[in-house]
Amino acid sequence: ARWIKKDGDYVEKDEELCEIDSDKATLTLNAEASGALKILAKEGETIAVGTVVCSIDTDAKGEKVAAAPAAKVEPKVAAAPAKAKEESAQAKKAEPVATKTYAEGIPSVAAEKILREKGIAADKIEGTGKGGRITKADVLNPNIIDISTRGGRNVRREKMTMLRKKVAERLVAVKQETAMLTTFNEVDMSAIMKIRKQYKDTFKETHGVGLGFMSFFTKAVCEALLSFPAVNGQIDGTELVYHDYCDIGIAVSAPKGLMVPIIRNAEAKSLAQIESAVNELATRARDGKITLEEMTGGTFTITNGGVFGSMLSTPIINPPQSAILGMHNIVERAVVVDGKIEVRPIMYVALSYDHRIIDGRESVGFLVKVKQMLEDPTKMLFGGADPTRTLLGI
């Protein structure tokens, strides 16, 4: 996809040389030894696994570039009040123009990748990094106002990445090869929001990670999957495959497209362990550091369109899985509680499922169970059972 180093550059061992796009993720190729780089494959070229893309001359010796001498700054002398205005103007003309630093306006490797994918020129971004370098944070949420381009009719063409092409193929295949149906429900998030408000500081101090909504949903989903195994199953030819474990995929929006890293055996993890896994995998996916193994497998997927403001959607199944849960934004709505109208934080949830393996009773029952445990989180401690009845042994 892109060479980070140039032909003839001296590279150190383990230094990143180039990025390779596969149909799963963007991978980096690192130097196996120190020496002079000889590039053998061009950017944009499609290559087979095992192809030699570069060589390194280990006999070459690296040369350090001498640092430029610091500019000599002459001390300034205060001008007399009578001549201040005139001498000030002359001083501005005489002052040397500030020398541009080595990093000013230069994007980091991660920032350059995102700029290229978004089609944004580096000179449109102001760098806030050391020496004026453009960082990843500068380009993730750029504040670009370029009125000069408005009213134009410019058209840009970009080659689809391997990942985007694969995603497109899989989405079309799902619509054609599965009997996909979606069922909906709503969740009163009052209980979870109360818990987060009361314990979020203590939780972070204890576990070193924030308490978000994803851990609650993942925990509720795991309990519901164990109660409705068909939702956690797959079709393999003429056989139905059921899983006694929950490998939950968390859909993450990355610069190059949607990625779904997997939390293995999520049913056995605590809320803190789930939050840590979500944060780590999401960060690695957005930075392009996620591995193929970390995205392979999975028995069920959760996607959160609410972070972008989505009110309701019908998510598409992530094959070969049979179902996917869609979370949405939380909005205060007027609802009837015990015969009275109250304002509650409500989230709409959607379950898309393959009707070939999952019946309507199972899909609705699964979503209702998720709703019940989210509205009464204590049930997660008892596998969805009533805590009071469990305590009394009835």
Secondary structure, 3 states (H helix, E strand, C coil): CEECCCCCCEECCCCEEEEEECCCCEEEEECCCCEEEEECCCCCCCCCCCCCCEEEECCCCCCCCCCCCCCCCCCCCCCCHHHHHHHHHHHHHHCCCCCCCCCCCCECHHHHHHHHHHCCCHHHCCCCCHHHCECHHHHHCCCCCCHHHCCCCCCCCCCCCHHHHHHHHHHHHHHHHCCEEEEEEEEECHHHHHHHHHHHHHHHHHHCCCCCHHHHHHHHHHHHHHHCHHHHCEEECCEEECCCCCCEEECEEECCEEECCEECCHHHCCHHHHHHHHHHHHHHHHCCCCCHHHHCCCCEEEEEHHHHCCCCCCCCCCCCCCEEEEECCEEEEEEEECCEEEEEEEEEEEEEEECCCCCHHHHHHHHHHHHHHHHCHHHHHHCCCCHHHHHHCC
